[in-house]
Amino acid sequence: MTSSLHNPPTTTTTITAENGGPTAFSGLHPDIIQAHILTRLDGPSLASTSCSSTILHQLSSVNHLWLRVCHSTWPSTTTPRVRHVITTFHDDSYRTFFSQSFSVPDIEDELIIQDRPESSANYLMWALHAVCVKICSCYYLGRKQWIQVNSTSARPRELISAVDVHYRNEVIFSNVQESETTSSWFQSSPFRIDMINLKDVISTTIKHPNDDDTCTDLIENMELSWILIDPIGRRSMNLSSLTAVSVQRHWLTGEVQVRFSSILTVDRKRGHVQCEIVVTCGGSEVGEMQVREVSLEMEDMDGSHLNGRDSLVILQKALEGKRGNKRGNRGEIGKKRYKEFLEMRRERKEKKLRREGALDVLCVAFGISIFVALGIFCFV
């Protein structure tokens, strides 16, 4: 008996949509994909989908999809001023804006600092050379700005800040602030952008933190986005670490300061600067949290606040520079960079103290040698 008696020939039945069966994804109408599938995706998912195939790339590049993503991710982009600026970017304006504002500004991986000689004699000579260079260059540095960037484009005449604060995925603050950058007051004053007027407060339904546990809750559940826009250069970037890098509660007033951070590169010689965003929260009479201050400042590795002129140069370089495409959570990347910046600042401070100590020894030795030389000259 042959095997054909035990194994009857198989038949293949194709079930189509007309027979009530499933339809392959490629068989769906493009309007259905756009209206019922792509509109349910967030920005990163939509970007990943556009890389799947040529058809999905075409369907995912439609501007209204990215408009919806930008407005849902950053409510501040719904304001008329920001909407108008975004439309001037490119043909795929909202997609370009999302790509620039969602990615992390790129920085140098390592800070290059002049090597310090190990031996004491060489170190003293190195310290003496550093003092001579410092003395000879003070006049020049006093007349020139200390930060220079090779750029052919003009400095931004205006900066737009679009800021959104979320707590447990709910918006508790959203505002847009325009800052002019051409006045002498901006150029010479410490760089600072305030999103809330001095006497205004933003009320929330969140319970004000009163202990360390509730402060930890802010670190885990509060997110902030600070998009800086150059309307003339048609560029944007996000200066926030997304999640908080630290939370401090004042022991007397009970105010809580939630800090967000972004680290930018000046150059390989001067290192990095920190864009520090501080959200100050206080308690109302009924115990609810009030947002009293949302501000942005910039400080260098010595802890000194930068003025508007130097800050504008650094921000322009970051706006024109590359965007980091490192894998990982944006909040984790921000915290990692913040810790590395604090560590570099600590090492820089220690080296400065050692250098000053060596200079003190050098000055004392020089003074003693002069005294001895005078004594020998007088008694000989």
C-alpha positions as CSV (number, residue, x, y, z in Angstrom):
1,M,0.0,0.0,0.0
2,T,1.5,3.3,-1.0
3,S,2.0,6.3,1.3
4,S,-0.5,8.3,-0.7
5,L,-3.3,6.2,0.9
6,H,-2.3,7.4,4.3
7,N,-1.3,11.0,3.4
8,P,-4.0,12.5,1.2
9,P,-2.9,15.5,-0.8
10,T,-3.2,18.8,1.1
11,T,-5.1,21.7,-0.3
12,T,-4.4,25.4,0.3
13,T,-7.3,27.7,0.9
14,T,-6.7,31.5,0.7
15,I,-9.0,33.4,3.0
16,T,-9.5,36.9,1.8
17,A,-11.2,40.0,3.2
18,E,-14.2,39.1,1.1
19,N,-14.5,35.8,2.9
20,G,-14.3,37.5,6.3
21,G,-10.6,36.6,6.9
22,P,-7.7,38.8,7.9
23,T,-6.0,41.1,5.3
24,A,-2.2,41.5,5.0
25,F,-0.9,44.9,6.2
26,S,0.3,45.7,2.7
27,G,-3.2,45.2,1.5
28,L,-4.6,48.0,3.6
29,H,-5.6,51.2,2.0
30,P,-3.1,54.0,2.6
31,D,-5.9,56.2,4.0
32,I,-6.7,53.6,6.6
33,I,-3.0,53.3,7.7
34,Q,-2.7,57.1,8.0
35,A,-6.0,57.7,9.7
36,H,-6.3,54.7,12.1
37,I,-2.8,53.4,12.7
38,L,-0.1,56.2,12.3
39,T,-2.2,58.7,14.3
40,R,-2.0,56.4,17.3
41,L,1.8,56.5,17.4
42,D,4.1,58.9,19.4
43,G,7.0,60.7,17.9
44,P,9.8,58.0,18.3
45,S,7.4,55.2,17.2
46,L,6.4,57.2,14.1
47,A,10.0,57.8,13.3
48,S,10.8,54.1,13.6
49,T,7.8,53.2,11.5
50,S,9.0,55.5,8.7
51,C,12.2,53.5,8.4
52,S,10.4,50.2,7.9
53,S,9.6,50.5,4.2
54,T,9.3,52.9,1.4
55,I,5.5,53.0,1.6
56,L,5.5,53.6,5.3
57,H,8.2,56.3,4.9
58,Q,6.0,58.2,2.4
59,L,2.9,57.8,4.6
60,S,4.7,58.8,7.8
61,S,6.2,61.9,6.3
62,V,2.9,63.7,6.0
63,N,3.2,67.0,7.9
64,H,-0.2,66.8,9.8
65,L,1.0,63.6,11.5
66,W,4.0,65.4,12.9
67,L,1.9,68.5,13.8
68,R,-0.2,66.3,16.0
69,V,2.9,64.7,17.6
70,C,4.4,68.1,18.3
71,H,1.3,69.5,19.8
72,S,0.6,66.5,22.0
73,T,4.2,66.2,23.2
74,W,4.7,70.0,23.7
75,P,1.5,72.0,24.3
76,S,3.5,75.2,24.1
77,T,3.9,74.6,20.3
78,T,0.2,75.3,19.8
79,T,0.6,79.0,20.4
80,P,0.3,81.1,17.2
81,R,3.8,82.5,17.5
82,V,5.5,79.1,17.7
83,R,3.2,77.6,15.0
84,H,4.2,80.4,12.6
85,V,7.9,79.9,13.3
86,I,7.7,76.2,12.8
87,T,6.1,76.5,9.4
88,T,9.1,78.5,8.2
89,F,11.6,75.6,8.9
90,H,11.2,73.5,5.7
91,D,8.5,71.8,3.6
92,D,8.3,69.0,6.2
93,S,8.4,71.7,8.9
94,Y,7.0,69.8,11.9
95,R,9.0,66.7,11.3
96,T,12.2,68.8,11.1
97,F,11.2,70.6,14.3
98,F,10.5,67.4,16.2
99,S,13.8,65.9,15.0
100,Q,15.8,68.9,16.3
101,S,13.8,69.4,19.5
102,F,13.5,65.7,20.6
103,S,17.2,64.7,20.1
104,V,19.9,65.4,22.6
105,P,22.6,68.1,21.8
106,D,25.9,66.4,21.1
107,I,28.9,67.0,23.3
108,E,32.6,66.0,23.4
109,D,33.0,62.7,25.2
110,E,36.1,63.8,27.1
111,L,37.4,67.1,28.4
112,I,40.9,67.9,27.3
113,I,42.9,69.8,30.0
114,Q,46.5,70.7,29.8
115,D,48.6,68.0,31.4
116,R,50.2,68.8,34.7
117,P,53.8,67.7,35.2
118,E,54.3,65.1,37.8
119,S,57.7,66.1,39.3
120,S,57.8,69.0,41.8
121,A,60.5,70.9,39.9
122,N,58.7,70.7,36.6
123,Y,55.4,71.5,38.2
124,L,56.9,74.8,39.6
125,M,58.2,75.7,36.2
126,W,54.8,74.9,34.7
127,A,53.1,77.0,37.3
128,L,55.5,80.0,36.7
129,H,54.8,79.7,33.0
130,A,51.1,79.7,33.6
131,V,51.4,82.9,35.7
132,C,53.4,84.6,33.0
133,V,50.9,83.7,30.3
134,K,48.1,84.9,32.5
135,I,49.7,88.2,33.1
136,C,50.7,88.8,29.5
137,S,47.2,87.9,28.2
138,C,45.0,89.8,30.7
139,Y,45.0,93.0,28.7
140,Y,43.9,91.1,25.6
141,L,41.3,89.1,27.4
142,G,39.9,92.2,29.0
143,R,39.1,93.6,25.5
144,K,38.0,90.4,23.8
145,Q,35.2,88.1,24.7
146,W,36.6,84.9,26.1
147,I,34.5,82.6,24.0
148,Q,34.8,82.6,20.2
149,V,33.2,80.2,17.8
150,N,34.0,80.0,14.1
151,S,30.6,80.6,12.5
152,T,29.7,82.5,9.3
153,S,26.0,82.9,10.3
154,A,24.8,86.0,12.2
155,R,24.0,85.9,15.9
156,P,20.3,85.2,16.7
157,R,18.6,88.6,17.3
158,E,15.8,86.8,19.2
159,L,15.3,83.6,21.1
160,I,12.0,81.9,21.7
161,S,11.6,79.6,24.7
162,A,8.8,77.0,24.6
163,V,8.5,75.4,28.1
164,D,6.3,72.6,29.2
165,V,6.2,70.9,32.7
166,H,4.4,67.6,33.2
167,Y,3.6,65.7,36.3
168,R,2.4,62.1,35.9
169,N,1.8,62.9,32.2
170,E,-0.4,65.8,33.1
171,V,0.5,69.4,32.0
172,I,0.9,71.7,35.1
173,F,2.7,74.5,33.3
174,S,3.1,75.7,29.7
175,N,4.4,79.0,28.4
176,V,6.3,80.7,25.6
177,Q,8.8,83.6,26.2
178,E,10.5,85.7,23.6
179,S,13.9,87.2,24.5
180,E,15.7,89.9,22.5
181,T,19.5,89.5,22.3
182,T,20.8,92.7,20.8
183,S,20.6,95.2,23.7
184,S,23.7,96.1,25.8
185,W,21.7,95.1,28.9
186,F,21.3,91.5,27.6
187,Q,24.9,91.3,26.4
188,S,26.5,92.4,29.6
189,S,24.1,91.1,32.3
190,P,24.2,87.5,33.6
191,F,22.2,85.3,31.2
192,R,18.8,84.4,32.7
193,I,15.4,83.6,31.2
194,D,12.4,83.7,33.5
195,M,9.2,82.0,32.4
196,I,7.0,83.3,35.3
197,N,6.7,86.9,36.4
198,L,8.0,87.7,39.9
199,K,4.6,88.1,41.6
200,D,2.8,85.3,39.7
201,V,2.2,81.8,40.8
202,I,0.8,78.7,39.0
203,S,-1.5,76.7,41.2
204,T,-1.7,72.9,40.9
205,T,-3.7,70.1,42.5
206,I,-0.5,68.3,43.5
207,K,0.2,68.0,47.2
208,H,3.2,70.1,48.2
209,P,6.2,68.0,49.2
210,N,6.8,68.0,52.9
211,D,9.4,65.3,53.3
212,D,12.1,63.4,51.4
213,D,9.7,60.8,50.1
214,T,7.5,63.3,48.4
215,C,10.6,65.1,47.0
216,T,11.7,61.7,45.5
217,D,8.3,61.5,43.9
218,L,9.0,64.7,42.0
219,I,12.2,63.3,40.6
220,E,10.4,60.2,39.3
221,N,7.2,61.9,38.0
222,M,8.0,65.5,37.0
223,E,9.3,66.1,33.4
224,L,10.3,69.3,31.8
225,S,10.9,70.4,28.2
226,W,12.7,73.6,27.4
227,I,12.8,74.1,23.6
228,L,15.0,77.0,22.5
229,I,14.1,78.3,19.0
230,D,16.1,80.6,16.7
231,P,13.4,82.0,14.4
232,I,15.8,83.6,12.0
233,G,18.1,80.6,11.7
234,R,15.1,78.2,11.7
235,R,16.7,75.9,14.3
236,S,15.7,74.5,17.6
237,M,17.0,72.4,20.4
238,N,15.9,71.0,23.8
239,L,18.0,72.2,26.7
240,S,16.4,70.0,29.4
241,S,17.4,66.6,30.7
242,L,13.6,65.7,30.6
243,T,13.7,64.3,34.1
244,A,15.1,66.0,37.2
245,V,18.7,65.6,38.1
246,S,18.3,66.8,41.7
247,V,15.7,68.0,44.1
248,Q,16.4,70.2,47.2
249,R,14.0,71.3,49.9
250,H,14.7,74.5,51.9
251,W,14.6,73.6,55.6
252,L,13.1,76.9,56.7
253,T,10.7,78.1,53.9
254,G,9.8,74.6,52.7
255,E,10.3,75.7,49.0
256,V,11.4,72.9,46.7
257,Q,13.8,73.4,43.9
258,V,13.7,70.8,41.1
259,R,16.7,71.0,38.8
260,F,17.0,70.0,35.2
261,S,20.3,70.2,33.2
262,S,21.9,70.1,29.8
263,I,25.7,70.1,29.2
264,L,27.1,71.9,26.2
265,T,30.6,72.0,24.8
266,V,32.4,75.3,24.5
267,D,35.6,73.9,22.9
268,R,38.2,71.3,23.7
269,K,40.3,73.8,25.7
270,R,37.6,75.5,27.8
271,G,35.5,72.4,28.3
272,H,31.8,72.5,29.0
273,V,29.1,74.7,30.4
274,Q,25.9,73.7,32.1
275,C,22.4,75.0,31.2
276,E,20.7,74.8,34.5
277,I,16.9,74.9,34.7
278,V,15.3,75.4,38.1
279,V,11.6,74.9,38.9
280,T,10.9,76.5,42.3
281,C,7.7,75.2,44.0
282,G,6.0,76.4,47.2
283,G,3.0,75.4,49.2
284,S,-0.4,77.1,49.3
285,E,-2.5,77.7,52.4
286,V,-4.4,74.5,51.7
287,G,-1.2,72.4,51.1
288,E,-1.2,72.3,47.3
289,M,1.9,72.9,45.3
290,Q,2.4,76.2,43.5
291,V,4.9,76.7,40.7
292,R,6.6,80.0,41.5
293,E,9.7,80.1,39.3
294,V,10.9,78.5,36.1
295,S,14.2,79.9,35.0
296,L,17.3,79.1,32.8
297,E,20.9,80.1,33.6
298,M,24.3,79.1,32.3
299,E,27.4,78.5,34.3
300,D,30.9,77.3,33.5
301,M,33.1,74.7,35.1
302,D,34.2,77.1,37.8
303,G,30.6,77.8,38.9
304,S,30.6,81.3,37.4
305,H,27.4,82.5,35.7
306,L,27.9,83.5,32.0
307,N,26.7,86.8,30.6
308,G,24.3,87.1,27.7
309,R,27.1,87.6,25.1
310,D,29.0,84.5,25.9
311,S,25.9,82.4,26.4
312,L,24.6,83.4,23.0
313,V,27.8,82.3,21.4
314,I,27.6,78.9,23.0
315,L,23.9,78.5,22.3
316,Q,24.4,79.4,18.6
317,K,27.1,76.7,18.4
318,A,24.8,74.1,19.9
319,L,22.0,75.1,17.6
320,E,24.2,74.7,14.6
321,G,25.9,71.6,15.9
322,K,25.1,67.9,15.7
323,R,22.5,66.1,17.6
324,G,23.4,63.1,19.7
325,N,21.9,59.8,18.6
326,K,23.1,57.7,21.5
327,R,20.8,54.9,22.5
328,G,19.1,55.0,25.8
329,N,16.6,57.0,27.8
330,R,16.9,60.8,27.5
331,G,16.5,61.2,31.2
332,E,19.2,58.7,32.0
333,I,21.5,60.4,29.5
334,G,20.9,63.8,31.1
335,K,21.6,62.5,34.6
336,K,24.8,60.7,33.4
337,R,26.1,63.9,31.8
338,Y,25.2,66.0,34.9
339,K,27.2,63.6,37.2
340,E,30.1,63.7,34.8
341,F,30.0,67.5,34.7
342,L,30.0,67.7,38.5
343,E,32.9,65.3,38.6
344,M,34.9,67.3,36.1
345,R,34.1,70.5,38.1
346,R,35.4,68.8,41.3
347,E,38.6,67.7,39.6
348,R,39.1,71.1,38.1
349,K,38.7,72.7,41.6
350,E,41.2,70.3,43.1
351,K,43.8,71.1,40.3
352,K,43.2,74.8,40.8
353,L,43.9,74.5,44.6
354,R,47.1,72.5,43.9
355,R,48.2,75.1,41.4
356,E,47.6,77.9,43.8
357,G,49.5,76.0,46.5
358,A,52.4,75.6,44.1
359,L,52.3,79.3,43.3
360,D,52.3,80.1,47.0
361,V,55.4,78.0,47.5
362,L,57.0,79.6,44.6
363,C,56.3,83.1,45.9
364,V,57.5,82.3,49.4
365,A,60.7,80.7,47.9
366,F,61.2,83.8,45.7
367,G,60.7,86.1,48.7
368,I,63.2,84.2,50.9
369,S,65.8,84.2,48.1
370,I,65.4,88.0,47.7
371,F,65.8,88.4,51.5
372,V,68.9,86.2,51.6
373,A,70.4,88.0,48.6
374,L,69.9,91.4,50.2
375,G,71.3,90.2,53.5
376,I,74.4,88.9,51.7
377,F,74.8,92.1,49.8
378,C,74.6,94.2,52.9
379,F,77.1,92.2,55.0
380,V,79.6,91.6,52.3
